[in-house]
Structures are given as structure tokens and as C-alpha cells.
């Protein structure tokens, strides 16, 4: 990993949580161009969620009080070179993206135990939580969200980036209820026009059939497939190919076997 570097996480008694307990303080060591070292302190707050090998928390800058989302990856999960390469690829791709409907990448640092990816905080959680509360959305709402998502996907593809894990759990909402595409852990960048990727990856309910087949490889179209699944899911309330068994779900995806309920 490269600079900036972090220091150890620790507890301090000069700031208190609402329950009276000491908050966890994370320190980032920043090396300036002249060699001077300054320490940034973050107060770890609310747990936001987890996925894969990462956990997400609210982090508040102790000096500026700016609140961000911190994606924390335990270094014990990065012992294999492939895992390190995958993380650095995620960071390289995400930090290169700047769009209204993509979660903002702030910076990253590390300490002895973890790597911290600092991201724009989306206060209203994700479309997954929204759908869980609402059961399904009205068509006008879906049109609004999907238009924003299409703009983000168009931007990604124009920069030769394939997300490969578009799903409602990776579509976050800010305080204005604007969609922000996040989690670039499975994203890839094409090196040349016509390149086909062959890694089998994605989330079972949203994965495209050409990813499952693997022989011919896949490209931008896998994100378009996921976009269609997202539209169905938001309107109907559940993914079109969902079953209790992953193998059966994959079989239905390969056969494009889905239907619309008579009543919604």
C-alpha cells in the first residue's frame, strides 16, 4: 500500500458516546511533502453494513466534524497476492470516477490492522432498505431512480468500466434521495475495445447468463442485464429469477424463465 499511512486504532476518554462509553478513535498518519507528519483523528460511529471481507462505519473527522463512510478491510484477509491486487484494483477504479450518481471516493489509508477506504456518506442507506420498508415502489419512483442509474452506467461504460455487481443493495441514497452507485469490488476496466472478461462473478439474483456460461466472456451488457433485474425488483418487490436454491436460480437465468404476477 502507498501513502498516506495510518497508525493504530485506539480508545480515548476525552470524547464519549451517547451511552457513556469511550468511542473508538482511528488515527491517520499523513506525511506532508516536506516530510512533516500530522495526525488526523476519526471517531468511529454507527455501523452501516458489511459485505465480503469489509465492514462499513460512519467516521467523523474529530477536527472538522465532517462525516464520511469508512469501508474497513481487515489486513488478515489480504494475505494472498490476488486479494491485494483485487483491493488495489477497486481503489484504482473507484478513485478515477467522478459523477453525480456514483458514491464519491475521498481517499484511503491503512494502519497495522486495517485498510480504510473513505467514501461519501449516503444518509438514506440503499434502495434495498427502502424496498424492505415499502415492499415495492410505484412506477413513477422507479422511473426517477432508473434514469439516474442509467446516467451513472452510461458514464461508467464511457470510461470502459463494467460494474458487474449492480443490485439494489449497491444503490445508495443521499439525503436528497438521489441514487449513488457504490461498491466497486467486482468492477473491471477494459483495456481495449472488444475485450471480453471471463471471471465468473456477481450476485446470484442479478448475474447475467453470459457470465454463468463463461465460454464467450462478457462485457458491458452484463450491467444492462442487471439494470433490467433492478427495474423488475423495484416494481414487483422481488427479483425475477429468485428461488430458494442458487442452482435453480441459475437455471432460470440461463433459460430466461420469469413471469409477472397477475396482481401486484
Secondary structure as UniProt FT lines:
FT   STRAND          5..16
FT   TURN            18..19
FT   STRAND          22..31
FT   TURN            33..34
FT   STRAND          37..51
FT   TURN            52..53
FT   STRAND          54..61
FT   TURN            62..64
FT   STRAND          67..74
FT   HELIX           75..77
FT   HELIX           81..95
FT   TURN            100..101
FT   STRAND          105..110
FT   STRAND          114..119
FT   TURN            123..124
FT   HELIX           127..134
FT   HELIX           139..158
FT   TURN            159..160
FT   STRAND          161..162
FT   HELIX           168..170
FT   STRAND          171..173
FT   TURN            175..176
FT   STRAND          179..181
FT   TURN            185..186
FT   STRAND          188..189
FT   TURN            193..194
FT   TURN            204..206
FT   HELIX           209..213
FT   HELIX           221..236
FT   TURN            240..241
FT   HELIX           246..254
FT   TURN            255..256
//
